[in-house]
């Protein structure tokens, strides 16, 4: 933008000319001011910082939860003045405070490679691009609508406006503002029609059950909240010869205990009938211990092992034989035996679990117990 005589146009003239060109071309851009710069100036390299403004129009909760026709995404009110000037969100569970907390996690230096938009087949797809960016600050503040006076009241009745400002030296190459700021929940909602319908059954600790089908909740007949052993299992697995045995509650029978010479019974999470038997000197023949333990992933296995290891150690010191059992001998008792082998016999999780599995193939601790056992070896 220079005259034939070499003199630059006035800054006001440049501002007016550019805005007229943008308007004629239908671009949503407007120049606020123009300044003269030297020939060495580079708009990207010489900028000390930039501030990017993203505007969100969040449908108020009372309207977002209303599923009537007038609030359908394709029929609800959208102010024409805000069309393509902000991103409209209508999910009832969108939470601006959580959004602001997550947004601040982008501050600092990050690799934004996954945010870059280059179409497949585009020659630039093979070019080396710098995707590392340093974000100085991100703020989320309440904004205001740009609608005209006659439309403002209805707009403010439906929407809350938020301004997201991102300040940094530079942000994204070929940035995609809408894709970047879109709510993950909103994206899932848009793809909902592609998902296969399914039915989910949730069993709670007390045995009650709920069935969820097509966003509708049904009550289901209750079941026990633990593994049910439907067939007698009266043969304990010998994990360590002449010492450590693993089985189900069916093994806690007088004839079974006598057959295998069991002197100690460790009940994990399930109490068995008291076993009281004394020798001729008045000493108890079988020592028992019950340890509270739910077969849930969130149960603290480390606290359980402190008690169970001490009991098993006592049995070993006396030269006895200990039977460790739960209900089915699958999850809780297996985890206790594996924990003992790892902490007392210096075995890894794979060694301990493999050893138990070879003696009792039906064992399978829950996912939470497996995770905690793997953490023990670290």
C-alpha positions as a LaTeX table, in Angstrom:
\begin{tabular}{lrrr}
\hline
Residue & $x$ (\AA) & $y$ (\AA) & $z$ (\AA) \\
\hline
Unk1 & 0.00 & 0.00 & 0.00 \\
Unk2 & 2.19 & 2.76 & $-1.31$ \\
Unk3 & 1.75 & 5.74 & $-3.62$ \\
Unk4 & 3.72 & 5.97 & $-6.91$ \\
Unk5 & 5.79 & 8.81 & $-5.44$ \\
Unk6 & 6.97 & 6.56 & $-2.60$ \\
Unk7 & 5.01 & 8.28 & 0.14 \\
Unk8 & 2.81 & 5.99 & 2.25 \\
Unk9 & $-0.90$ & 6.53 & 2.59 \\
Unk10 & $-2.15$ & 7.96 & 5.85 \\
Unk11 & $-3.00$ & 5.39 & 8.51 \\
Unk12 & $-6.68$ & 6.41 & 8.51 \\
Unk13 & $-6.90$ & 5.92 & 4.75 \\
Unk14 & $-5.38$ & 2.44 & 5.00 \\
Unk15 & $-7.80$ & 1.46 & 7.79 \\
Unk16 & $-10.82$ & 2.62 & 5.79 \\
Unk17 & $-9.67$ & 0.92 & 2.57 \\
Unk18 & $-9.00$ & $-2.43$ & 4.23 \\
Unk19 & $-12.29$ & $-2.46$ & 6.13 \\
Unk20 & $-14.17$ & $-1.62$ & 2.94 \\
Unk21 & $-12.42$ & $-4.50$ & 1.16 \\
Unk22 & $-13.20$ & $-6.95$ & 3.98 \\
Unk23 & $-16.85$ & $-5.92$ & 4.00 \\
Unk24 & $-17.15$ & $-6.27$ & 0.24 \\
Unk25 & $-15.56$ & $-9.73$ & 0.37 \\
Unk26 & $-17.85$ & $-10.87$ & 3.21 \\
Unk27 & $-15.00$ & $-11.36$ & 5.68 \\
Unk28 & $-15.76$ & $-11.16$ & 9.43 \\
Unk29 & $-12.72$ & $-8.94$ & 10.01 \\
Unk30 & $-12.32$ & $-5.30$ & 10.96 \\
Unk31 & $-9.16$ & $-3.22$ & 11.38 \\
Unk32 & $-9.27$ & $-1.00$ & 14.47 \\
Unk33 & $-6.12$ & 1.01 & 13.81 \\
Unk34 & $-3.05$ & 1.12 & 11.56 \\
Unk35 & 0.53 & 2.27 & 12.25 \\
Unk36 & 3.56 & 2.88 & 10.03 \\
Unk37 & 6.42 & 0.40 & 10.51 \\
Unk38 & 9.95 & 0.09 & 9.04 \\
Unk39 & 10.67 & $-2.28$ & 6.14 \\
Unk40 & 12.38 & $-4.67$ & 8.54 \\
Unk41 & 9.15 & $-5.28$ & 10.44 \\
Unk42 & 7.76 & $-8.82$ & 10.38 \\
Unk43 & 4.21 & $-9.25$ & 11.66 \\
Unk44 & 4.89 & $-12.68$ & 13.18 \\
Unk45 & 8.53 & $-12.51$ & 14.23 \\
Unk46 & 8.44 & $-8.98$ & 15.66 \\
Unk47 & 5.29 & $-9.42$ & 17.71 \\
Unk48 & 6.03 & $-9.49$ & 21.46 \\
Unk49 & 2.78 & $-11.26$ & 22.24 \\
Unk50 & $-0.66$ & $-11.88$ & 20.85 \\
Unk51 & $-4.03$ & $-12.20$ & 22.48 \\
Unk52 & $-6.58$ & $-14.53$ & 20.93 \\
Unk53 & $-10.23$ & $-14.10$ & 21.86 \\
Unk54 & $-12.66$ & $-17.01$ & 21.67 \\
Unk55 & $-16.28$ & $-16.34$ & 22.60 \\
Unk56 & $-18.65$ & $-18.96$ & 24.01 \\
Unk57 & $-22.44$ & $-18.68$ & 24.15 \\
Unk58 & $-23.60$ & $-21.23$ & 26.73 \\
Unk59 & $-27.30$ & $-22.11$ & 26.77 \\
Unk60 & $-28.65$ & $-21.54$ & 30.28 \\
Unk61 & $-29.31$ & $-24.71$ & 32.25 \\
Unk62 & $-33.09$ & $-24.34$ & 32.43 \\
Unk63 & $-33.22$ & $-24.22$ & 28.63 \\
Unk64 & $-30.52$ & $-26.85$ & 28.05 \\
Unk65 & $-32.48$ & $-29.39$ & 30.11 \\
Unk66 & $-35.69$ & $-28.62$ & 28.21 \\
Unk67 & $-36.02$ & $-31.20$ & 25.42 \\
Unk68 & $-39.05$ & $-29.64$ & 23.77 \\
Unk69 & $-39.00$ & $-28.78$ & 20.10 \\
Unk70 & $-38.24$ & $-25.10$ & 20.61 \\
Unk71 & $-34.96$ & $-26.03$ & 22.36 \\
Unk72 & $-33.80$ & $-28.59$ & 19.80 \\
Unk73 & $-30.28$ & $-27.73$ & 18.50 \\
Unk74 & $-31.68$ & $-27.07$ & 15.04 \\
Unk75 & $-34.73$ & $-25.05$ & 16.11 \\
Unk76 & $-33.73$ & $-23.14$ & 19.25 \\
Unk77 & $-33.19$ & $-19.40$ & 19.18 \\
Unk78 & $-29.78$ & $-18.14$ & 18.01 \\
Unk79 & $-29.24$ & $-14.37$ & 17.61 \\
Unk80 & $-28.37$ & $-13.61$ & 14.01 \\
Unk81 & $-25.81$ & $-10.99$ & 15.08 \\
Unk82 & $-23.79$ & $-13.69$ & 16.86 \\
Unk83 & $-23.78$ & $-16.11$ & 13.92 \\
Unk84 & $-20.15$ & $-17.16$ & 13.26 \\
Unk85 & $-18.97$ & $-14.76$ & 15.98 \\
Unk86 & $-19.03$ & $-17.21$ & 18.87 \\
Unk87 & $-19.30$ & $-20.90$ & 19.56 \\
Unk88 & $-22.73$ & $-22.04$ & 20.81 \\
Unk89 & $-22.84$ & $-24.74$ & 23.51 \\
Unk90 & $-26.11$ & $-26.35$ & 24.57 \\
Unk91 & $-25.12$ & $-29.33$ & 26.68 \\
Unk92 & $-26.87$ & $-29.31$ & 30.10 \\
Unk93 & $-23.78$ & $-30.63$ & 31.89 \\
Unk94 & $-21.33$ & $-28.07$ & 30.55 \\
Unk95 & $-19.59$ & $-26.52$ & 33.57 \\
Unk96 & $-17.71$ & $-23.25$ & 33.03 \\
Unk97 & $-15.63$ & $-23.63$ & 36.21 \\
Unk98 & $-14.34$ & $-27.03$ & 35.11 \\
Unk99 & $-13.71$ & $-25.60$ & 31.65 \\
Unk100 & $-11.64$ & $-22.76$ & 33.15 \\
Unk101 & $-9.64$ & $-25.19$ & 35.29 \\
Unk102 & $-8.81$ & $-27.39$ & 32.30 \\
Unk103 & $-8.00$ & $-24.35$ & 30.13 \\
Unk104 & $-5.31$ & $-23.23$ & 32.58 \\
Unk105 & $-3.57$ & $-26.58$ & 32.09 \\
Unk106 & $-2.60$ & $-25.38$ & 28.60 \\
Unk107 & $-0.46$ & $-22.57$ & 30.04 \\
Unk108 & 3.27 & $-23.02$ & 29.53 \\
Unk109 & 5.08 & $-24.86$ & 26.75 \\
Unk110 & 3.15 & $-27.60$ & 24.98 \\
Unk111 & 3.13 & $-29.49$ & 21.69 \\
Unk112 & $-0.07$ & $-28.61$ & 19.79 \\
Unk113 & 0.53 & $-31.04$ & 16.93 \\
Unk114 & $-2.88$ & $-32.68$ & 17.32 \\
Unk115 & $-4.63$ & $-29.29$ & 17.05 \\
Unk116 & $-3.17$ & $-28.52$ & 13.61 \\
Unk117 & $-5.51$ & $-28.82$ & 10.65 \\
Unk118 & $-3.99$ & $-29.89$ & 7.34 \\
Unk119 & $-6.29$ & $-31.82$ & 5.02 \\
Unk120 & $-5.25$ & $-35.27$ & 3.85 \\
Unk121 & $-3.58$ & $-35.15$ & 0.47 \\
Unk122 & $-2.48$ & $-31.55$ & 0.95 \\
Unk123 & 1.19 & $-31.18$ & $-0.18$ \\
Unk124 & 1.88 & $-29.22$ & 3.02 \\
Unk125 & 1.12 & $-32.35$ & 5.02 \\
Unk126 & 4.71 & $-33.51$ & 4.50 \\
Unk127 & 6.28 & $-30.18$ & 5.50 \\
Unk128 & 8.07 & $-29.81$ & 8.82 \\
Unk129 & 5.95 & $-27.58$ & 11.05 \\
Unk130 & 6.77 & $-26.11$ & 14.42 \\
Unk131 & 4.05 & $-27.27$ & 16.78 \\
Unk132 & 5.68 & $-26.24$ & 20.08 \\
Unk133 & 4.02 & $-23.15$ & 21.51 \\
Unk134 & 4.35 & $-21.23$ & 24.77 \\
Unk135 & 1.09 & $-19.92$ & 26.20 \\
Unk136 & 1.63 & $-17.10$ & 28.71 \\
Unk137 & $-1.84$ & $-16.87$ & 30.14 \\
Unk138 & $-5.41$ & $-18.10$ & 29.62 \\
Unk139 & $-8.36$ & $-16.34$ & 31.20 \\
Unk140 & $-12.06$ & $-17.20$ & 31.17 \\
Unk141 & $-14.25$ & $-14.22$ & 32.01 \\
Unk142 & $-17.92$ & $-13.43$ & 31.68 \\
Unk143 & $-18.56$ & $-11.63$ & 28.40 \\
Unk144 & $-21.50$ & $-9.89$ & 26.80 \\
Unk145 & $-23.55$ & $-10.26$ & 23.68 \\
Unk146 & $-22.99$ & $-8.18$ & 20.55 \\
Unk147 & $-26.66$ & $-8.21$ & 19.60 \\
Unk148 & $-28.61$ & $-5.06$ & 18.87 \\
Unk149 & $-30.87$ & $-3.50$ & 21.50 \\
Unk150 & $-34.11$ & $-5.00$ & 20.15 \\
Unk151 & $-32.64$ & $-8.52$ & 20.27 \\
Unk152 & $-30.52$ & $-8.23$ & 23.41 \\
Unk153 & $-33.20$ & $-9.07$ & 25.99 \\
Unk154 & $-34.15$ & $-12.37$ & 24.36 \\
Unk155 & $-30.49$ & $-13.27$ & 23.81 \\
Unk156 & $-29.59$ & $-12.72$ & 27.48 \\
Unk157 & $-32.64$ & $-14.75$ & 28.47 \\
Unk158 & $-31.25$ & $-17.81$ & 26.69 \\
Unk159 & $-27.45$ & $-17.53$ & 26.83 \\
Unk160 & $-24.53$ & $-16.75$ & 29.12 \\
Unk161 & $-21.54$ & $-15.35$ & 27.24 \\
Unk162 & $-17.93$ & $-16.12$ & 28.16 \\
Unk163 & $-14.70$ & $-14.66$ & 26.78 \\
Unk164 & $-11.70$ & $-16.99$ & 26.57 \\
Unk165 & $-8.49$ & $-15.01$ & 26.07 \\
Unk166 & $-5.24$ & $-16.78$ & 25.21 \\
Unk167 & $-2.07$ & $-14.70$ & 25.38 \\
Unk168 & 1.21 & $-15.88$ & 23.90 \\
Unk169 & 3.90 & $-15.18$ & 21.32 \\
Unk170 & 1.98 & $-17.33$ & 18.86 \\
Unk171 & $-0.65$ & $-20.00$ & 19.03 \\
Unk172 & $-1.61$ & $-22.56$ & 16.38 \\
Unk173 & $-0.57$ & $-22.90$ & 12.75 \\
Unk174 & $-3.72$ & $-22.96$ & 10.62 \\
Unk175 & $-5.63$ & $-22.85$ & 13.87 \\
Unk176 & $-9.13$ & $-24.22$ & 14.18 \\
Unk177 & $-10.80$ & $-22.20$ & 16.95 \\
Unk178 & $-14.06$ & $-24.11$ & 16.99 \\
Unk179 & $-12.44$ & $-27.53$ & 17.05 \\
Unk180 & $-9.98$ & $-26.40$ & 19.72 \\
Unk181 & $-12.54$ & $-24.99$ & 22.14 \\
Unk182 & $-15.30$ & $-27.52$ & 21.48 \\
Unk183 & $-16.54$ & $-29.43$ & 24.50 \\
Unk184 & $-15.64$ & $-33.11$ & 24.47 \\
Unk185 & $-19.17$ & $-33.90$ & 25.62 \\
Unk186 & $-20.55$ & $-31.90$ & 22.72 \\
Unk187 & $-18.49$ & $-33.96$ & 20.28 \\
Unk188 & $-19.78$ & $-37.19$ & 21.81 \\
Unk189 & $-23.34$ & $-35.93$ & 21.56 \\
Unk190 & $-22.89$ & $-35.18$ & 17.86 \\
Unk191 & $-21.63$ & $-38.72$ & 17.24 \\
Unk192 & $-24.32$ & $-40.36$ & 19.33 \\
Unk193 & $-26.23$ & $-41.54$ & 16.26 \\
Unk194 & $-23.17$ & $-43.55$ & 15.16 \\
Unk195 & $-22.99$ & $-45.51$ & 18.40 \\
Unk196 & $-24.51$ & $-48.96$ & 18.72 \\
Unk197 & $-27.32$ & $-49.14$ & 21.25 \\
Unk198 & $-26.51$ & $-51.31$ & 24.22 \\
Unk199 & $-27.77$ & $-52.28$ & 27.64 \\
Unk200 & $-25.76$ & $-51.78$ & 30.83 \\
Unk201 & $-26.38$ & $-53.67$ & 34.07 \\
Unk202 & $-24.90$ & $-52.23$ & 37.27 \\
Unk203 & $-24.67$ & $-54.42$ & 40.39 \\
Unk204 & $-24.17$ & $-52.57$ & 43.68 \\
Unk205 & $-22.44$ & $-53.74$ & 46.85 \\
Unk206 & $-25.72$ & $-54.70$ & 48.52 \\
Unk207 & $-26.68$ & $-56.91$ & 45.56 \\
Unk208 & $-29.27$ & $-54.54$ & 44.09 \\
Unk209 & $-29.13$ & $-54.09$ & 40.32 \\
Unk210 & $-30.07$ & $-51.42$ & 37.80 \\
Unk211 & $-30.46$ & $-51.78$ & 34.04 \\
Unk212 & $-29.82$ & $-48.72$ & 31.85 \\
Unk213 & $-31.32$ & $-48.86$ & 28.37 \\
Unk214 & $-31.85$ & $-45.87$ & 26.03 \\
Unk215 & $-31.31$ & $-43.38$ & 28.89 \\
Unk216 & $-34.03$ & $-45.13$ & 30.91 \\
Unk217 & $-33.33$ & $-46.80$ & 34.27 \\
Unk218 & $-35.00$ & $-50.10$ & 35.26 \\
Unk219 & $-34.84$ & $-52.16$ & 38.44 \\
Unk220 & $-33.53$ & $-55.71$ & 38.03 \\
Unk221 & $-33.85$ & $-58.72$ & 40.35 \\
Unk222 & $-31.15$ & $-58.51$ & 43.04 \\
Unk223 & $-28.13$ & $-60.78$ & 43.08 \\
Unk224 & $-25.30$ & $-61.36$ & 45.49 \\
Unk225 & $-22.55$ & $-58.75$ & 45.26 \\
Unk226 & $-19.77$ & $-61.36$ & 45.15 \\
Unk227 & $-18.73$ & $-64.41$ & 43.17 \\
Unk228 & $-21.05$ & $-67.35$ & 43.77 \\
Unk229 & $-19.55$ & $-70.83$ & 43.91 \\
Unk230 & $-22.20$ & $-73.16$ & 42.48 \\
Unk231 & $-20.32$ & $-76.45$ & 42.87 \\
Unk232 & $-18.51$ & $-77.94$ & 45.88 \\
Unk233 & $-14.79$ & $-77.21$ & 45.81 \\
Unk234 & $-13.29$ & $-79.24$ & 48.63 \\
Unk235 & $-9.75$ & $-79.73$ & 47.34 \\
Unk236 & $-7.37$ & $-76.93$ & 48.38 \\
Unk237 & $-4.46$ & $-76.13$ & 46.10 \\
Unk238 & $-1.03$ & $-76.61$ & 47.67 \\
Unk239 & 0.91 & $-73.47$ & 46.74 \\
Unk240 & 3.96 & $-74.08$ & 48.95 \\
Unk241 & 4.53 & $-77.73$ & 49.89 \\
Unk242 & 3.61 & $-78.69$ & 53.44 \\
Unk243 & 2.80 & $-75.06$ & 54.29 \\
Unk244 & 0.55 & $-72.79$ & 52.20 \\
Unk245 & $-2.83$ & $-73.86$ & 50.79 \\
Unk246 & $-5.45$ & $-71.92$ & 48.81 \\
Unk247 & $-9.12$ & $-72.78$ & 48.38 \\
Unk248 & $-12.75$ & $-71.81$ & 48.67 \\
Unk249 & $-14.96$ & $-71.80$ & 51.76 \\
Unk250 & $-15.97$ & $-75.38$ & 50.90 \\
Unk251 & $-12.53$ & $-76.48$ & 52.09 \\
Unk252 & $-13.29$ & $-75.35$ & 55.64 \\
Unk253 & $-14.72$ & $-78.71$ & 56.64 \\
Unk254 & $-13.47$ & $-80.90$ & 59.43 \\
Unk255 & $-12.70$ & $-83.85$ & 57.17 \\
Unk256 & $-10.81$ & $-81.66$ & 54.65 \\
Unk257 & $-8.75$ & $-79.92$ & 57.33 \\
Unk258 & $-7.80$ & $-83.25$ & 58.90 \\
Unk259 & $-6.93$ & $-84.80$ & 55.52 \\
Unk260 & $-4.43$ & $-82.04$ & 54.65 \\
Unk261 & $-3.17$ & $-81.46$ & 58.17 \\
Unk262 & $-4.31$ & $-77.82$ & 58.29 \\
Unk263 & $-3.42$ & $-76.06$ & 61.55 \\
Unk264 & $-4.33$ & $-72.47$ & 60.64 \\
Unk265 & $-7.34$ & $-71.14$ & 58.70 \\
Unk266 & $-7.25$ & $-67.59$ & 57.30 \\
Unk267 & $-10.71$ & $-66.40$ & 56.21 \\
Unk268 & $-10.57$ & $-63.39$ & 53.86 \\
Unk269 & $-13.76$ & $-61.37$ & 53.62 \\
Unk270 & $-16.11$ & $-64.20$ & 54.59 \\
Unk271 & $-16.60$ & $-65.70$ & 58.02 \\
Unk272 & $-16.93$ & $-69.44$ & 58.44 \\
Unk273 & $-18.52$ & $-71.36$ & 61.32 \\
Unk274 & $-16.17$ & $-71.41$ & 64.33 \\
Unk275 & $-13.72$ & $-74.30$ & 64.34 \\
Unk276 & $-12.98$ & $-75.17$ & 67.96 \\
Unk277 & $-11.00$ & $-78.33$ & 68.67 \\
Unk278 & $-8.48$ & $-78.97$ & 71.44 \\
Unk279 & $-5.81$ & $-81.61$ & 71.94 \\
Unk280 & $-5.28$ & $-83.63$ & 75.09 \\
Unk281 & $-3.24$ & $-80.80$ & 76.63 \\
Unk282 & $-6.02$ & $-78.25$ & 76.12 \\
Unk283 & $-4.29$ & $-76.50$ & 73.21 \\
Unk284 & $-6.29$ & $-75.44$ & 70.17 \\
Unk285 & $-5.56$ & $-77.70$ & 67.23 \\
Unk286 & $-6.67$ & $-75.20$ & 64.57 \\
Unk287 & $-6.02$ & $-71.45$ & 64.82 \\
Unk288 & $-8.42$ & $-69.21$ & 62.88 \\
Unk289 & $-8.44$ & $-65.59$ & 61.80 \\
Unk290 & $-11.01$ & $-63.48$ & 59.93 \\
Unk291 & $-9.92$ & $-60.39$ & 57.96 \\
Unk292 & $-12.46$ & $-57.93$ & 56.57 \\
Unk293 & $-12.00$ & $-57.55$ & 52.81 \\
Unk294 & $-14.52$ & $-56.63$ & 50.12 \\
Unk295 & $-13.96$ & $-57.93$ & 46.60 \\
Unk296 & $-13.88$ & $-54.39$ & 45.20 \\
Unk297 & $-11.21$ & $-52.68$ & 43.14 \\
Unk298 & $-11.01$ & $-49.79$ & 45.62 \\
Unk299 & $-10.33$ & $-52.02$ & 48.66 \\
Unk300 & $-6.92$ & $-51.16$ & 50.15 \\
Unk301 & $-5.05$ & $-54.42$ & 49.71 \\
Unk302 & $-1.91$ & $-53.18$ & 51.50 \\
Unk303 & $-3.83$ & $-52.80$ & 54.76 \\
Unk304 & $-5.21$ & $-56.33$ & 54.40 \\
Unk305 & $-1.76$ & $-57.81$ & 53.74 \\
Unk306 & $-0.34$ & $-56.37$ & 56.97 \\
Unk307 & $-2.76$ & $-58.55$ & 58.96 \\
Unk308 & $-2.71$ & $-61.64$ & 56.75 \\
Unk309 & 1.08 & $-61.78$ & 56.39 \\
Unk310 & 1.49 & $-61.66$ & 60.17 \\
Unk311 & $-0.91$ & $-64.58$ & 60.61 \\
Unk312 & 0.80 & $-66.66$ & 57.90 \\
Unk313 & 4.23 & $-65.84$ & 59.40 \\
Unk314 & 3.04 & $-67.11$ & 62.77 \\
Unk315 & 1.94 & $-70.37$ & 61.17 \\
Unk316 & 5.30 & $-70.75$ & 59.45 \\
Unk317 & 7.17 & $-70.12$ & 62.70 \\
Unk318 & 5.21 & $-72.91$ & 64.39 \\
Unk319 & 5.81 & $-75.29$ & 61.50 \\
Unk320 & 2.11 & $-75.50$ & 60.70 \\
Unk321 & $-0.01$ & $-75.50$ & 57.56 \\
Unk322 & $-2.30$ & $-72.61$ & 56.68 \\
Unk323 & $-5.39$ & $-72.60$ & 54.47 \\
Unk324 & $-6.23$ & $-69.21$ & 52.94 \\
Unk325 & $-9.77$ & $-68.98$ & 51.61 \\
Unk326 & $-12.48$ & $-66.50$ & 50.64 \\
Unk327 & $-15.87$ & $-67.33$ & 49.14 \\
Unk328 & $-14.85$ & $-68.97$ & 45.86 \\
Unk329 & $-11.06$ & $-68.96$ & 46.20 \\
Unk330 & $-10.77$ & $-66.83$ & 43.09 \\
Unk331 & $-10.05$ & $-63.18$ & 43.89 \\
Unk332 & $-9.51$ & $-62.13$ & 47.51 \\
Unk333 & $-7.67$ & $-65.17$ & 48.86 \\
Unk334 & $-5.60$ & $-65.36$ & 45.67 \\
Unk335 & $-4.53$ & $-61.74$ & 46.13 \\
Unk336 & $-3.54$ & $-62.42$ & 49.75 \\
Unk337 & $-1.44$ & $-65.45$ & 48.80 \\
Unk338 & 0.18 & $-63.56$ & 45.90 \\
Unk339 & 0.97 & $-60.65$ & 48.20 \\
Unk340 & 2.60 & $-63.01$ & 50.71 \\
Unk341 & 4.77 & $-64.65$ & 48.04 \\
Unk342 & 5.87 & $-61.24$ & 46.79 \\
Unk343 & 6.63 & $-59.69$ & 50.17 \\
Unk344 & 7.98 & $-62.72$ & 52.01 \\
Unk345 & 9.42 & $-64.92$ & 49.24 \\
Unk346 & 10.83 & $-62.10$ & 47.09 \\
Unk347 & 8.82 & $-63.02$ & 44.01 \\
Unk348 & 7.59 & $-60.69$ & 41.28 \\
Unk349 & 3.90 & $-60.40$ & 40.53 \\
Unk350 & 4.21 & $-62.55$ & 37.40 \\
Unk351 & 6.15 & $-65.23$ & 39.30 \\
Unk352 & 3.70 & $-65.32$ & 42.20 \\
Unk353 & 0.57 & $-65.23$ & 40.05 \\
Unk354 & 1.98 & $-67.80$ & 37.61 \\
Unk355 & 2.82 & $-70.13$ & 40.47 \\
Unk356 & $-0.71$ & $-69.84$ & 41.92 \\
Unk357 & $-2.35$ & $-70.17$ & 38.49 \\
Unk358 & $-0.46$ & $-73.39$ & 37.77 \\
Unk359 & $-1.82$ & $-74.93$ & 40.99 \\
Unk360 & $-5.35$ & $-73.46$ & 40.81 \\
Unk361 & $-6.32$ & $-72.43$ & 37.22 \\
Unk362 & $-9.61$ & $-70.80$ & 38.24 \\
Unk363 & $-7.99$ & $-67.91$ & 40.14 \\
Unk364 & $-8.60$ & $-64.36$ & 38.87 \\
Unk365 & $-8.20$ & $-61.34$ & 41.20 \\
Unk366 & $-10.23$ & $-58.25$ & 40.30 \\
Unk367 & $-8.55$ & $-55.52$ & 38.24 \\
Unk368 & $-7.98$ & $-53.28$ & 41.25 \\
Unk369 & $-6.18$ & $-56.02$ & 43.21 \\
Unk370 & $-3.97$ & $-56.84$ & 40.22 \\
Unk371 & $-3.00$ & $-53.19$ & 39.88 \\
Unk372 & $-2.15$ & $-52.93$ & 43.59 \\
Unk373 & $-0.10$ & $-56.14$ & 43.51 \\
Unk374 & 1.93 & $-54.86$ & 40.56 \\
Unk375 & 2.62 & $-51.68$ & 42.50 \\
Unk376 & 4.03 & $-53.74$ & 45.39 \\
Unk377 & 7.01 & $-54.89$ & 43.35 \\
Unk378 & 7.97 & $-51.28$ & 42.56 \\
\hline
\end{tabular}
